[in-house]
Amino acid sequence: MDAFIGFVLDDYAAGEISRDRAAGCLQHVMGVLAVGNTGEAKNWFSQGRKFIRA
């Protein structure tokens, strides 16, 4: 999870993604965790950079 958050912040700071995209990615992961969908969260943690930049 720490690496995923770092990727989001790094990509935003580097101008790779917008502020809205960064917030949306973090909100998505928090949302799936809130409903107990750990599989989806793990998928984002392992492949996050691909999803962030999509």
ChimeraX attribute file (.defattr): number of C-alpha atoms within 10 A of each C-alpha:
attribute: neighborCount
match mode: 1-to-1
recipient: residues
	/A:1	13
	/A:2	7
	/A:3	12
	/A:4	19
	/A:5	15
	/A:6	11
	/A:7	17
	/A:8	23
	/A:9	18
	/A:10	14
	/A:11	18
	/A:12	18
	/A:13	13
	/A:14	10
	/A:15	10
	/A:16	15
	/A:17	17
	/A:18	14
	/A:19	14
	/A:20	10
	/A:21	16
	/A:22	21
	/A:23	13
	/A:24	13
	/A:25	19
	/A:26	17
	/A:27	12
	/A:28	14
	/A:29	21
	/A:30	14
	/A:31	13
	/A:32	15
	/A:33	15
	/A:34	10
	/A:35	8
	/A:36	11
	/A:37	13
	/A:38	13
	/A:39	11
	/A:40	14
	/A:41	19
	/A:42	15
	/A:43	12
	/A:44	20
	/A:45	18
	/A:46	13
	/A:47	12
	/A:48	21
	/A:49	15
	/A:50	9
	/A:51	11
	/A:52	20
	/A:53	14
	/A:54	8
